[in-house]
Amino acid sequence: MRRPGAPASWIWWRMLRQVLRRGLQSFCHRLGLCVSRHPVFFLTVPAVLTITFGLSALNRFQPEGDLERLVAPSHSLAKIERSLASSLFPLDQSKSQLYSDLHTPGRYGRVILLSPPGDNILLQTEGILQTHRAVLEMKVNHKGYNYTFSHLCVLRNQDKKCVLDDIISVLEDLRQAAVSNKTTARVQVRYPNTKLKDGRNSFIGHQLGGVVEVPNSKDQRVKSARAIQITYYLQTYGSATQDLIGEKWENEFCKLMRKLQEEHQDLQLYSLASFSLWRDFHKTSILARSKVLVSLVLILTTATLSSSMKDCLRGKPFLGLLGVLTVCISIVTAAGIFFITDGKYNSTLLGIPFFAMGISTEVIGQ
């Protein structure tokens, strides 16, 4: 009966809820009868599907390599702006004039050389240039061919030479002045813009750090500096093979910096490559192993305790364990379907199984 003063929408909603409830009850009753009449089928098919999709998940497992897909949607304006900046301001043209952060430089290797507090890194030009030469001479083998930085570097349009930071030219001028017994004061280094030996004015604000200027200097002459940053830009040409070689070069670059750190105790070397952020992001999966195992144990314990009662006949602890096992099987199957459809793994997916287990544990407890 309709309650006095009850709105018509409330009555329709109640009727719809009753229809849906009866429909679900009828469906579940028929499904239960079907399962009871064909137990072998409903035990075998899920197991076969789980094994099949589980093996496919192992074979087709692939981590997500594009961090932009993890932090920005496909229609992100930032992606569009970076793409536009890359097409209008290519690295081989804008790099020689002014450092630009409008777009990511693609593949690169970067090293920051830091001197102890109070020291002047501009007086250690020989050690820095030795590190630079070691990077240029470093070789990467791919299918029997050895590739150096000169084979992979971004080329300038003017002379088709590798794009290098102008701080290298400044360091070479300082070294030549030291070898020829000239005082370093004759090589005037200014900040953030300095004049090179060939007459060009160059911006080195992002290449020289911890700068102390000469007091009362009108032309912003550098008295000392503590850090130098050098970036080596690689060209991929949109080729998968070239990108693979670039990745190998970046790995060797980081290994070389760790090796050179042992040889140069007077300098601290900090290396960075284009894959460093990706590597750190996916390291969360390794760091989360212990937490995942502890969480799984806690879920199993919670499922067992929530299904237990003082009355041993009414308690069903194995039902809780079976519920967690059922969720695990469904997660393995879902992971197989995900990877078969060209899905890629990232560490943010680690929480999904525990959300599913938490919901199932709550349902079992009820």
Helices and strands as residue ranges (DSSP letters): H 8-37, H 39-59, H 68-71, H 77-88, H 91-94, E 108-114, G 121-123, H 125-137, E 140-142, E 145-147, H 149-152, H 167-179, G 184-186, E 193-195, E 201-203, E 208-209, E 212-213, E 222-224, E 227-233, H 240-263, E 268-273, H 276-287, H 289-306, H 317-340, G 347-350, H 351-365
